[in-house]
Amino acid sequence: MGNQAAHVLAADFGAGSGRVVRGSLDGNRLMLHEVYRFPNDPVQLRDELHWDFLRLYHELKQGIRKGTEGVSAQVSSIAVDTWGVDYGLIDGAGKLRRNPRHYRDARHAKSMNDVLSKVSEQELYSMSGVLPQQINTIFQLFGHLQDSVAAADADTRLLFMPDLFHYYLSGEQACEYTIASTSGLLHSGESRWNESLITRLGLPASLFPRLVQPGTVLGHLTDDLVRELHTGPMKVVSVGSHDTASALAAIPATGTDFAFISCGTWSLMGMERETPILSDLSRELGFTNEGTVSGKVRTLKNRSGLWLLQECKRQWERENRFYSHEELIQFAASARPHQSMISPGDEVFMGPGNMPERIRLYCEHTSQTAPESTGAIVRCILESLAMEFRQTLDELEQITGIRPPSIHMVGGGVHNRLLCQFTANATGLPVIAGPVEASSAGNCLLQYVALGEVGGLSEIRDIVSASFKPEMYTPQESDRWQEAYGKYRQLNRLKQQQQ
């Protein structure tokens, strides 16, 4: 590892916002400087929900411009990471056929049912290791091709969201392994397309480009972009292009049995494994198996995250009630504890809309005190998320036989100190929180691996440990939280009976 490496740019697209971060490596310390941040709002077009890819690509270019201004050292490379499952289709001329569909689009439910009429849930799970959910690429793509025969011609290629950005940056078409592993279209635990499944569903094999591993240099910024952005030449690198894969790489852990929570719009909770878990119990409990940057598997469960709070905040702003996140946390801290709970993953909370009202109605329908004040609603969300983490922890122990000794929590949710403390209280385990920008840190350090400045995952985690001081949360009020968890489980059982 060199003493002073050149800069790199990490573009980290979340489901609610995006940011471009400049990374600098000095010895064994990584420094991150956020140069640009922007919203990522989906667009409702009649009955379809889309990502505004053209706007996001414009924002990426602004981030590159800002990230290369006024720096003394060269910016050597750039890499993009995003959320999973969503994709774009490009034609033979390299044009985007349409804006990518959003994973929350209501049409995906029908597509899932159509696929499951051909391949059972059990078969899909054993073949791909990915839990069948309507957001999965496999269902989206099947429905898309059913609606549009033209999308399936021999020159059309599928690129996942980060691969799409990389293509328009470099001109190179490839799908990175960790993002492709969210699709349900790979062999379980392997970096290869599942040809038999693709054939069985009648999907054209020509849609699927080559797969590349994290740390692959795809090419260089195109000459047109270098001229447009007034920047020097830089490499375009595939890192852990799924943001959770890059975030997991940047967890400052030394052991192997820790649990992790990557908390943002979604919360992904799980453990690193050598091989996927494909048991009936794992599938019934809702666990999926996705790739890591080191060739291992992250067995995890997609749980609700700060989406609920984000949607509440948006609703209050529509009502001309503007609160900072810090104010919302203060309101929640002052509210009475354990007055009401929700099941954050219930389908009633999936789509956008008036989230505070949906929370109140949920509590009324489950014979609880409906939260009325802003603080009561926020506290209800945060306590319920912590309870969901506790439930997931218990389920992880069921399928692995291991009770993790600690939880590493990374991502934007780390800013919410109340949620971190509630998670420690509910699980009874110490929570090691940080780094907040784990996806960006992992993205940058994997670029340095590709540039030959860092040796691999072990060295990445050593650098993260030296660069970012985590915050420790120890469990408190164990008896009260254990009692509340019993009520949470009872609430879930009641909802299941009603369904």
C-alpha positions in Angstrom: 0.0 0.0 0.0 1.4 3.4 -1.0 1.8 6.3 1.4 -0.3 8.7 -0.6 -2.5 7.3 -3.4 -4.5 9.4 -5.9 -8.1 10.3 -5.2 -11.1 8.1 -6.3 -14.7 9.0 -6.7 -17.5 6.9 -5.3 -21.1 7.5 -6.5 -23.5 6.0 -4.1 -27.1 5.9 -5.2 -29.7 5.1 -2.5 -33.4 4.7 -3.1 -34.1 8.1 -1.6 -30.9 10.2 -2.4 -27.6 10.0 -4.0 -24.1 11.3 -3.2 -20.7 11.5 -4.8 -17.8 11.2 -2.4 -14.1 11.7 -3.0 -11.9 9.3 -1.3 -8.2 9.9 -0.3 -5.9 7.2 1.1 -3.0 8.3 3.3 -1.1 5.4 4.7 -3.7 3.3 6.5 -6.3 6.0 6.8 -9.2 6.7 4.4 -10.6 10.2 4.2 -14.0 10.8 2.7 -15.2 14.1 1.4 -18.8 14.4 0.2 -18.6 16.7 -2.9 -22.2 16.5 -4.1 -25.6 15.2 -2.8 -29.0 15.1 -4.6 -32.5 13.7 -4.2 -33.6 10.5 -5.9 -37.3 10.7 -6.3 -39.3 8.2 -8.4 -41.7 9.4 -11.0 -45.3 8.3 -11.3 -46.4 8.2 -14.9 -50.0 7.2 -15.0 -50.1 3.7 -13.5 -46.3 3.2 -13.7 -43.6 4.1 -11.3 -40.1 4.8 -12.8 -36.7 5.9 -11.8 -35.6 9.1 -13.6 -32.4 7.8 -15.0 -31.6 10.8 -17.2 -31.8 13.1 -14.2 -29.7 10.7 -12.1 -27.1 10.5 -14.9 -27.0 14.3 -15.0 -26.5 14.5 -11.3 -23.7 11.9 -11.6 -21.9 14.1 -14.1 -22.3 17.1 -11.8 -20.7 15.0 -9.0 -17.8 14.1 -11.2 -17.3 17.7 -12.2 -17.3 18.9 -8.5 -15.2 15.9 -7.4 -12.4 16.8 -9.7 -12.3 20.5 -9.2 -9.6 22.1 -7.1 -7.7 18.9 -6.2 -3.9 18.7 -6.2 -3.6 15.0 -6.8 -5.1 13.1 -9.7 -8.5 11.5 -9.5 -7.7 8.0 -10.8 -11.0 6.3 -10.9 -14.8 6.3 -10.4 -17.2 3.6 -9.4 -21.0 3.5 -8.8 -23.0 1.4 -6.4 -26.8 1.4 -6.1 -29.8 -0.5 -4.6 -30.5 -3.9 -6.0 -32.9 -5.6 -8.5 -33.7 -2.7 -10.8 -32.3 -2.6 -14.4 -32.4 -0.9 -17.7 -32.5 -2.3 -21.3 -30.3 -0.8 -24.0 -30.6 -1.5 -27.7 -28.0 -2.2 -30.3 -27.2 1.4 -30.7 -26.6 1.9 -27.0 -29.8 3.8 -26.4 -31.9 3.3 -23.2 -35.2 1.7 -24.3 -37.1 3.4 -21.4 -36.6 4.7 -17.9 -36.1 1.8 -15.5 -39.1 0.6 -13.7 -39.2 1.1 -9.9 -39.2 -2.0 -7.7 -42.3 -0.7 -5.9 -44.3 -0.6 -9.1 -47.6 -2.4 -8.5 -47.4 -4.4 -11.7 -44.7 -6.7 -10.5 -47.2 -8.7 -8.4 -48.9 -10.1 -11.5 -45.5 -10.9 -13.1 -44.5 -12.8 -10.0 -47.7 -14.9 -10.1 -47.0 -15.6 -13.8 -43.5 -16.9 -13.2 -44.6 -19.0 -10.2 -47.1 -20.7 -12.5 -44.1 -22.0 -14.4 -41.5 -22.5 -11.6 -42.5 -23.1 -7.9 -41.2 -20.9 -5.1 -39.2 -23.9 -3.7 -37.5 -24.5 -7.1 -36.7 -20.8 -7.6 -35.2 -20.7 -4.1 -33.1 -23.8 -4.6 -31.9 -22.8 -8.0 -31.0 -19.1 -7.3 -30.8 -18.8 -3.5 -32.9 -15.6 -3.8 -36.1 -15.4 -1.9 -39.0 -15.0 -4.4 -40.4 -11.4 -3.9 -42.3 -9.3 -6.3 -39.5 -6.8 -6.5 -37.0 -9.3 -7.9 -35.5 -8.7 -11.3 -36.7 -12.1 -12.5 -40.3 -11.1 -12.1 -39.9 -7.6 -13.4 -38.1 -8.8 -16.5 -40.6 -11.5 -17.3 -43.4 -9.1 -17.1 -41.6 -6.5 -19.2 -40.9 -9.0 -22.0 -44.5 -10.1 -21.9 -45.6 -6.5 -22.4 -43.1 -5.6 -25.1 -41.9 -8.2 -27.6 -39.5 -5.5 -29.1 -37.6 -5.5 -25.9 -36.4 -9.0 -26.5 -34.6 -8.6 -29.8 -31.1 -10.0 -30.2 -29.3 -6.7 -29.8 -30.9 -5.7 -26.5 -28.9 -6.1 -23.3 -29.9 -6.0 -19.6 -27.8 -3.8 -17.3 -28.5 -3.4 -13.6 -28.6 0.2 -12.4 -24.9 0.5 -11.5 -23.9 -1.3 -14.7 -26.1 1.1 -16.6 -24.2 4.1 -15.2 -20.9 2.4 -15.8 -21.8 1.7 -19.4 -22.6 5.4 -20.1 -19.4 6.4 -18.4 -17.1 3.9 -20.1 -18.9 2.3 -23.1 -18.4 -1.1 -21.6 -21.3 -3.6 -21.1 -21.0 -5.9 -18.1 -23.0 -7.0 -15.1 -21.1 -7.0 -11.8 -21.6 -10.2 -9.7 -22.9 -8.7 -6.4 -25.6 -6.7 -8.0 -26.5 -9.6 -10.4 -26.8 -11.8 -7.3 -29.9 -9.9 -6.2 -31.8 -10.8 -9.4 -32.8 -14.4 -8.9 -31.2 -15.2 -12.3 -27.8 -16.6 -11.2 -26.9 -20.1 -9.9 -27.1 -20.1 -6.2 -23.9 -18.9 -4.6 -22.1 -18.8 -8.0 -21.0 -16.1 -10.4 -22.8 -17.4 -13.5 -26.1 -17.0 -15.1 -28.6 -19.7 -14.5 -29.1 -20.8 -18.2 -31.6 -23.5 -17.4 -33.9 -21.2 -15.5 -33.5 -18.5 -18.1 -34.4 -21.0 -20.9 -37.3 -22.4 -18.9 -38.9 -18.9 -18.6 -38.4 -18.2 -22.3 -36.0 -15.3 -21.6 -33.5 -14.6 -24.4 -30.0 -15.7 -23.4 -28.7 -12.8 -25.5 -30.1 -10.3 -23.0 -27.4 -11.2 -20.4 -23.9 -9.7 -20.7 -20.7 -11.0 -19.2 -20.4 -11.1 -15.5 -17.4 -9.4 -13.8 -16.1 -9.6 -10.2 -15.8 -6.7 -7.8 -12.6 -4.8 -8.4 -12.7 -5.2 -12.1 -11.5 -2.2 -14.2 -14.1 -1.9 -16.9 -12.4 0.8 -19.0 -11.9 4.5 -18.9 -14.1 7.6 -18.9 -15.1 8.2 -22.5 -13.3 11.0 -24.4 -16.6 12.8 -24.8 -17.1 12.9 -21.1 -13.6 14.0 -20.4 -14.1 17.0 -22.7 -17.6 17.8 -21.4 -16.6 17.6 -17.7 -13.1 19.2 -18.2 -11.6 16.3 -16.2 -8.6 14.1 -16.7 -8.8 10.5 -17.8 -10.0 8.1 -15.1 -10.7 4.4 -14.8 -14.2 3.1 -14.4 -14.3 0.3 -11.9 -16.9 -2.2 -10.9 -16.8 -2.5 -7.1 -19.4 -4.2 -4.9 -21.9 -2.5 -7.1 -24.8 -3.5 -4.8 -24.5 -0.9 -2.1 -24.9 -3.5 0.6 -22.0 -5.5 -0.7 -19.7 -2.4 -0.6 -21.1 -1.6 2.9 -20.5 -5.1 4.2 -16.9 -4.9 3.0 -16.4 -1.7 5.1 -17.6 -3.2 8.4 -14.8 -3.0 10.9 -15.1 -6.5 12.1 -12.4 -9.0 13.0 -14.5 -12.2 13.7 -16.8 -14.2 11.4 -20.0 -14.7 13.3 -21.2 -11.1 13.7 -24.6 -10.0 12.5 -24.8 -6.9 10.3 -27.5 -4.4 9.6 -27.2 -2.1 6.7 -29.8 0.5 7.5 -31.1 3.1 5.0 -34.4 3.3 3.1 -34.3 -0.5 3.6 -32.7 -2.4 6.4 -30.8 -5.5 5.4 -29.9 -7.8 8.3 -27.9 -11.0 8.1 -24.6 -12.8 8.4 -21.6 -13.6 6.1 -21.5 -17.3 5.2 -19.3 -19.6 3.2 -22.2 -21.1 1.3 -25.9 -20.2 0.8 -28.6 -21.5 3.2 -31.3 -23.1 1.0 -33.4 -24.9 3.6 -37.2 -24.8 3.6 -37.0 -23.1 7.0 -34.7 -20.3 5.6 -37.1 -19.8 2.7 -40.2 -19.8 4.9 -38.6 -17.2 7.2 -37.8 -15.0 4.3 -34.0 -15.1 4.0 -32.2 -14.6 0.7 -28.6 -15.4 -0.3 -26.6 -12.8 -2.2 -22.9 -12.4 -3.2 -20.1 -10.6 -1.3 -17.0 -8.9 -2.6 -14.9 -11.8 -1.3 -16.8 -14.6 -3.0 -18.8 -15.5 0.1 -22.5 -15.3 0.6 -24.5 -12.8 2.6 -27.5 -14.6 4.0 -29.9 -11.8 4.9 -33.4 -10.6 5.2 -34.8 -7.5 3.6 -36.5 -5.6 6.4 -38.1 -2.3 6.6 -35.9 0.6 7.2 -36.1 4.4 7.3 -38.7 4.3 4.4 -41.5 4.6 7.0 -39.9 7.7 8.6 -39.0 9.2 5.2 -42.6 8.8 4.0 -44.0 10.4 7.2 -41.6 13.3 6.8 -42.8 13.8 3.2 -46.4 13.7 4.3 -45.8 16.3 7.0 -44.0 18.5 4.5 -47.1 18.3 2.3 -49.0 19.6 5.3 -46.5 22.5 5.7 -45.0 20.9 8.8 -41.3 20.9 8.3 -39.0 19.0 10.8 -35.4 18.1 10.7 -34.4 14.5 11.4 -32.8 15.7 14.6 -36.1 17.2 15.7 -38.0 14.1 14.9 -35.6 12.0 17.0 -36.0 14.5 19.9 -39.8 14.2 19.6 -39.6 10.5 19.7 -37.2 10.4 22.7 -39.8 12.5 24.7 -42.8 10.3 23.8 -44.0 7.5 26.1 -42.4 4.2 25.4 -44.1 1.0 24.1 -47.5 2.5 23.5 -48.1 1.0 20.1 -46.3 -1.1 17.5 -46.6 -2.0 13.9 -45.2 -4.8 11.7 -43.0 -2.5 9.5 -42.9 -5.0 6.7 -46.7 -5.3 6.3 -47.8 -4.7 2.7 -50.0 -1.8 3.8 -46.7 0.2 4.3 -45.1 -0.8 1.0 -46.2 2.1 -1.3 -45.9 5.8 -1.1 -48.7 7.9 0.4 -50.0 9.2 3.7 -47.8 7.1 6.1 -48.9 8.7 9.4 -52.5 7.9 8.6 -51.7 4.3 7.6 -49.8 3.8 10.9 -52.7 5.2 12.9 -55.2 3.0 11.1 -53.0 -0.1 11.5 -52.9 0.5 15.3 -56.7 1.0 15.5 -57.3 -2.2 13.5 -55.1 -4.1 15.9 -56.8 -2.8 19.0 -53.9 -0.6 20.1 -53.7 3.1 21.1 -53.3 5.0 17.8 -50.3 7.3 18.0 -51.5 10.9 17.3 -48.5 13.2 18.0 -45.5 13.5 15.7 -43.3 12.1 18.5 -45.6 9.1 19.2 -45.6 8.2 15.5 -41.8 8.4 15.2 -41.3 6.4 18.4 -43.8 3.8 17.2 -41.7 3.4 14.0 -38.3 3.2 15.7 -39.4 0.8 18.4 -41.1 -1.4 15.8 -38.0 -1.5 13.6 -35.9 -2.5 16.6 -38.4 -5.3 17.4 -38.2 -6.5 13.8 -34.4 -6.6 14.1 -34.8 -8.8 17.3 -37.1 -11.1 15.4 -34.6 -11.4 12.6 -31.8 -12.1 15.0 -33.8 -15.0 16.5 -34.5 -16.4 13.0 -30.8 -16.1 12.0 -30.0 -18.3 15.0 -32.6 -20.8 13.9 -31.2 -21.2 10.4 -27.5 -21.0 11.3 -27.3 -22.5 14.8 -25.3 -19.4 15.8 -26.2 -16.6 18.2 -24.1 -13.7 17.0 -22.1 -12.0 19.8 -22.7 -8.5 18.4 -24.4 -6.5 15.7 -22.5 -4.2 13.3 -24.8 -1.4 12.1 -23.8 0.8 9.1 -25.5 3.2 6.8 -27.6 6.3 7.2 -29.6 4.7 10.1 -26.5 5.1 12.2 -27.3 8.8 12.4 -30.4 7.8 14.3 -28.9 7.3 17.7 -32.3 6.4 19.2 -32.7 3.6 16.7 -29.2 2.3 17.5 -30.0 2.2 21.2 -33.4 0.7 20.7 -31.8 -2.1 18.6 -29.3 -2.9 21.4 -32.2 -2.9 23.9 -34.5 -5.1 21.8 -31.8 -7.6 20.8 -29.9 -7.7 24.1 -26.6 -7.4 22.1 -24.0 -4.7 21.8 -24.5 -2.6 18.7 -21.3 -1.3 17.0 -22.5 1.6 14.9 -20.5 3.0 12.0 -19.2 4.0 9.6 -22.2 5.9 8.4 -21.0 6.1 4.8 -20.1 2.4 4.7 -21.1 2.0 1.1 -19.0 4.9 0.0 -16.0 3.7 2.1 -16.3 0.2 0.7 -16.7 1.6 -2.8 -13.5 3.7 -2.5 -11.4 1.0 -0.9 -12.4 -1.6 -3.5 -11.3 0.9 -6.2 -7.9 1.1 -4.4 -7.8 -2.7 -4.6 -8.3 -2.5 -8.3 -5.6 0.2 -8.5 -3.1 -2.0 -6.6 -3.0 0.2 -3.5 -4.8 -2.1 -1.1 -4.4 -5.9 -0.8 -7.9 -7.2 -0.2 -10.9 -7.5 2.2 -8.8 -8.0 5.4 -6.8 -4.9 4.6 -10.0 -2.9 3.7 -11.4 -3.7 7.1 -8.2 -2.8 8.9 -8.2 0.6 7.1 -11.8 1.2 8.1 -11.0 0.4 11.7 -8.2 2.9 11.6 -10.2 5.6 9.8 -13.6 5.6 11.5 -14.3 5.4 15.2 -17.5 3.4 15.8 -20.0 4.2 18.5 -20.9 1.5 21.0 -24.5 0.9 22.3 -25.0 -1.5 25.2 -28.4 -3.0 26.0 -30.6 -1.2 28.5 -34.0 -1.8 30.2 -33.8 -5.5 29.2 -36.9 -6.6 31.1 -39.1 -3.9 29.7 -38.0 -4.6 26.1 -38.4 -8.4 26.5 -42.0 -7.8 27.7 -42.6 -5.5 24.7 -41.1 -8.1 22.3 -43.6 -10.6 23.6 -46.4 -8.2 22.6 -44.8 -7.6 19.2 -44.8 -11.4 18.5 -48.4 -11.6 19.6 -49.3 -8.8 17.3 -47.6 -10.6 14.3 -49.5 -13.8 15.1 -52.8 -11.9 15.2 -52.1 -10.4 11.8 -51.2 -13.8 10.3 -54.5 -15.2 11.6 -56.4 -12.3 10.0 -54.7 -13.1 6.7 
